[in-house]
Amino acid sequence: MELRKAIGNRRSIRFLLPHRPVEREKIQRMLEAARLASHWGNVNSLRAIVIERDQAPKDVLEALPSPVGGYQIQLAPVVIVWYVETAAADHVGERLRELVKAGAIGYGDNKVKQLEETLVPLFAQIAPALKVPGLNEVDCGQGIAQATLMAFEQGLGTCCLGSGNPDAVRVKLGLPDSCRVLVSQTVGYPAENSEAGGQRPRLPFEELFHLNGYGKPFPRSGAVVEELRRDGMIQDSAPLPWREAELLYLRKALELKGEGLI
């Protein structure tokens, strides 16, 4: 039930307290959760640069703003820039050997021989294809999701933001050419209520999930929906009646300028 609550409450928190720093121990727990996430070939291509607004050099801070970041980037005490290190694929043989030694893959007396004669050569052959956007991003997303759940568990607010020019961010942060910036994740203590205005709108369940073939909606059990609602995963839909008043308060309290969405 606790995990369900975490998932249900893990909606983006866009308004953060700019004056309250985030303890490094809490950021470390987020990174630890990301490191332990499943990843193809055990290569751990997900990497991150943690940027503390009060400590980072000016040129690093200037690398952060993006067209969709706006006030969120400016308010956040911490921004985690997540990126994929594609060169990690070059070490897949080493990582697979570690998995065999740990008993995580393979079975029987010939598992080492089979690894060296099949999997290692295969992954070496397809390594260039594994560096392009695709599977890496999927597995990196799992790590970022685990870090996000850890942030929520520690009372933090967070929101993942894209960039209009991720390659420029990579260059400004001094990342090698082998790296690809994924998202910037703002982290801080919430200035808004954890409900953040209510459950965000989503497409109907039946449009998203299929059973035994496309066009055959997965049957949605009303009993399961009610169970999840009781556990706090499914909550009251946005907008909650007091949301506009909360937004007006946040705008004044955080001295946000002008009008608009970002």
C-alpha positions as CSV (number, residue, x, y, z in Angstrom):
1,M,0.0,0.0,0.0
2,E,2.9,2.4,0.7
3,L,4.2,2.0,-2.8
4,R,0.8,2.7,-4.2
5,K,0.6,5.9,-2.2
6,A,4.0,6.9,-3.4
7,I,3.0,6.3,-7.1
8,G,-0.3,8.1,-6.6
9,N,1.2,11.2,-5.0
10,R,4.2,11.3,-7.3
11,R,2.9,14.1,-9.5
12,S,5.1,16.9,-10.6
13,I,5.7,19.6,-8.0
14,R,6.5,22.7,-9.9
15,F,6.6,25.2,-7.1
16,L,9.6,24.8,-4.7
17,L,10.9,26.7,-1.7
18,P,14.0,28.5,-3.1
19,H,15.3,29.4,0.3
20,R,15.4,25.9,1.8
21,P,18.4,23.8,0.7
22,V,18.1,20.1,0.2
23,E,20.3,17.9,2.4
24,R,23.0,16.0,0.4
25,E,22.0,12.8,2.2
26,K,18.6,13.0,0.5
27,I,20.1,13.6,-2.9
28,Q,22.4,10.6,-2.3
29,R,19.4,8.4,-1.5
30,M,17.9,9.4,-4.9
31,L,21.1,8.5,-6.7
32,E,21.4,5.2,-4.8
33,A,17.9,4.3,-5.9
34,A,18.8,5.2,-9.5
35,R,22.0,3.2,-9.5
36,L,20.2,0.0,-8.4
37,A,17.6,0.1,-11.1
38,S,17.6,-2.6,-13.7
39,H,19.6,-1.9,-16.9
40,W,20.2,-3.9,-20.0
41,G,23.6,-5.8,-19.9
42,N,24.1,-4.3,-16.4
43,V,26.0,-1.5,-18.0
44,N,24.6,1.4,-15.9
45,S,24.6,4.0,-18.6
46,L,22.5,6.4,-16.5
47,R,24.7,9.1,-15.0
48,A,24.0,12.5,-13.4
49,I,25.4,15.8,-12.5
50,V,24.0,17.3,-9.3
51,I,23.9,21.1,-9.3
52,E,23.4,23.0,-6.1
53,R,22.2,26.5,-6.7
54,D,24.0,28.0,-3.8
55,Q,27.3,26.2,-4.5
56,A,27.6,25.8,-8.3
57,P,29.8,28.1,-10.4
58,K,28.0,30.8,-12.4
59,D,28.8,29.2,-15.8
60,V,27.2,25.9,-14.7
61,L,24.0,27.6,-13.5
62,E,23.8,29.4,-16.8
63,A,23.7,26.1,-18.6
64,L,20.4,25.2,-16.9
65,P,17.6,27.4,-18.3
66,S,15.5,25.9,-21.0
67,P,12.4,27.0,-23.0
68,V,10.2,24.8,-20.8
69,G,12.1,25.3,-17.5
70,G,11.2,28.9,-16.6
71,Y,10.5,29.6,-13.0
72,Q,10.9,26.0,-12.1
73,I,14.6,26.0,-12.9
74,Q,15.0,29.4,-11.2
75,L,13.4,28.3,-8.0
76,A,14.9,24.9,-7.5
77,P,17.7,24.6,-4.8
78,V,19.0,21.5,-6.7
79,V,18.8,20.4,-10.3
80,I,19.9,16.9,-11.3
81,V,21.0,16.7,-14.9
82,W,20.5,13.1,-16.0
83,Y,22.4,11.9,-19.0
84,V,23.2,8.6,-20.7
85,E,26.9,7.6,-21.2
86,T,26.7,5.6,-24.4
87,A,30.3,4.5,-24.0
88,A,29.1,2.2,-21.2
89,A,28.0,-0.2,-23.9
90,D,31.7,-0.8,-24.7
91,H,32.0,-2.6,-21.4
92,V,29.0,-4.9,-21.7
93,G,31.3,-8.0,-21.8
94,E,32.7,-7.2,-18.4
95,R,29.3,-6.5,-17.0
96,L,27.8,-9.7,-18.3
97,R,30.7,-11.7,-16.7
98,E,29.8,-10.0,-13.4
99,L,26.2,-11.2,-13.7
100,V,27.2,-14.7,-14.4
101,K,29.6,-14.7,-11.5
102,A,26.8,-13.3,-9.3
103,G,24.4,-16.1,-10.4
104,A,22.1,-13.6,-12.0
105,I,22.1,-15.1,-15.5
106,G,22.9,-18.5,-16.9
107,Y,22.7,-22.0,-15.4
108,G,24.6,-25.3,-15.6
109,D,28.2,-26.2,-15.9
110,N,28.6,-24.6,-19.4
111,K,27.2,-21.2,-18.6
112,V,30.6,-19.4,-18.7
113,K,31.5,-21.1,-22.0
114,Q,28.2,-20.2,-23.5
115,L,28.6,-16.6,-22.3
116,E,32.0,-16.2,-24.0
117,E,30.9,-17.9,-27.2
118,T,27.5,-16.4,-27.6
119,L,26.4,-13.4,-25.6
120,V,29.7,-11.5,-25.4
121,P,30.4,-11.7,-29.1
122,L,26.8,-10.8,-29.9
123,F,26.7,-7.7,-27.7
124,A,30.1,-6.6,-29.0
125,Q,28.7,-6.8,-32.6
126,I,25.5,-4.8,-31.8
127,A,27.1,-2.4,-29.4
128,P,27.0,0.5,-31.9
129,A,23.3,0.0,-32.3
130,L,22.8,0.0,-28.6
131,K,24.3,3.4,-28.3
132,V,21.6,5.2,-30.3
133,P,18.4,6.5,-28.6
134,G,16.1,3.7,-27.6
135,L,16.7,0.9,-25.1
136,N,19.2,3.1,-23.2
137,E,16.5,5.7,-22.6
138,V,14.0,3.2,-21.5
139,D,16.3,1.7,-18.9
140,C,17.6,5.1,-17.8
141,G,13.9,6.1,-17.3
142,Q,13.6,3.3,-14.8
143,G,16.4,4.7,-12.8
144,I,15.1,8.3,-12.9
145,A,11.6,7.0,-11.8
146,Q,13.2,5.2,-8.8
147,A,15.0,8.4,-7.9
148,T,11.7,10.3,-8.1
149,L,9.9,7.9,-5.8
150,M,12.8,8.2,-3.3
151,A,12.4,12.0,-3.5
152,F,8.8,11.7,-2.6
153,E,9.5,9.3,0.2
154,Q,11.7,11.9,1.7
155,G,9.2,14.7,1.5
156,L,10.8,16.4,-1.5
157,G,9.1,17.8,-4.6
158,T,10.4,17.3,-8.1
159,C,9.7,17.8,-11.7
160,C,11.5,16.5,-14.8
161,L,12.1,19.1,-17.6
162,G,13.3,18.8,-21.1
163,S,15.6,21.2,-22.9
164,G,15.3,23.0,-26.2
165,N,19.0,22.2,-27.0
166,P,20.3,19.3,-24.9
167,D,23.5,19.2,-26.8
168,A,24.3,22.8,-25.8
169,V,23.6,21.8,-22.2
170,R,26.0,18.9,-22.6
171,V,28.8,21.2,-24.0
172,K,28.3,23.8,-21.3
173,L,28.5,21.1,-18.6
174,G,31.7,19.7,-20.1
175,L,30.3,16.3,-20.8
176,P,32.1,14.1,-23.4
177,D,30.7,13.6,-26.9
178,S,29.7,10.1,-25.9
179,C,27.1,11.5,-23.5
180,R,23.5,12.4,-24.3
181,V,21.5,14.7,-21.9
182,L,18.1,13.3,-21.0
183,V,16.3,15.6,-18.6
184,S,16.9,18.1,-15.9
185,Q,15.1,17.2,-12.6
186,T,14.3,20.0,-10.2
187,V,14.5,19.0,-6.5
188,G,13.4,20.9,-3.4
189,Y,10.9,21.2,-0.7
190,P,7.4,21.8,-2.0
191,A,5.9,25.3,-1.7
192,E,2.6,23.9,-2.9
193,N,0.3,21.3,-1.3
194,S,1.3,17.7,-2.2
195,E,-1.9,17.3,-4.0
196,A,-0.7,19.9,-6.5
197,G,-4.3,20.7,-7.5
198,G,-5.5,17.1,-7.8
199,Q,-5.0,14.0,-10.0
200,R,-3.8,15.2,-13.5
201,P,-5.9,14.3,-16.5
202,R,-5.0,11.1,-18.3
203,L,-6.3,9.3,-21.4
204,P,-8.9,6.6,-20.7
205,F,-7.4,3.3,-19.4
206,E,-9.1,1.4,-22.3
207,E,-7.3,3.5,-24.9
208,L,-3.9,2.8,-23.6
209,F,-3.8,-0.9,-22.7
210,H,-4.7,-4.0,-24.8
211,L,-5.1,-7.7,-24.1
212,N,-3.9,-10.5,-26.5
213,G,-3.8,-8.1,-29.5
214,Y,-4.2,-4.5,-30.6
215,G,-7.7,-3.1,-30.4
216,K,-8.8,-5.4,-27.6
217,P,-8.9,-3.3,-24.5
218,F,-7.6,-4.8,-21.3
219,P,-10.6,-5.2,-19.1
220,R,-10.6,-2.7,-16.2
221,S,-11.9,-4.0,-12.9
222,G,-14.0,-1.5,-11.0
223,A,-13.1,-3.3,-7.8
224,V,-9.4,-2.8,-8.4
225,V,-10.0,0.9,-9.2
226,E,-11.8,1.3,-5.8
227,E,-9.0,-0.6,-4.0
228,L,-6.4,1.8,-5.5
229,R,-8.6,4.8,-4.6
230,R,-8.8,3.6,-1.0
231,D,-5.0,3.2,-0.9
232,G,-4.5,6.7,-2.2
233,M,-3.0,5.9,-5.6
234,I,-6.1,7.2,-7.5
235,Q,-7.1,10.5,-6.0
236,D,-9.6,13.3,-6.7
237,S,-9.3,14.7,-10.2
238,A,-7.9,18.2,-10.9
239,P,-8.7,20.9,-10.6
240,L,-9.5,20.9,-6.9
241,P,-11.8,23.9,-6.0
242,W,-9.0,25.8,-4.1
243,R,-6.3,25.4,-6.8
244,E,-6.6,28.9,-8.4
245,A,-6.4,30.5,-5.0
246,E,-3.3,28.5,-4.2
247,L,-1.7,29.5,-7.5
248,L,-2.3,33.2,-6.8
249,Y,-0.8,32.8,-3.4
250,L,2.3,31.0,-4.8
251,R,2.8,33.7,-7.4
252,K,2.8,36.4,-4.8
253,A,4.8,34.5,-2.2
254,L,7.5,33.5,-4.7
255,E,7.5,36.9,-6.4
256,L,6.9,35.4,-9.8
257,K,6.8,38.0,-12.5
258,G,4.2,38.4,-15.3
259,E,1.6,36.0,-16.5
260,G,1.8,32.7,-18.4
261,L,2.6,29.0,-18.1
262,I,6.4,28.9,-17.7
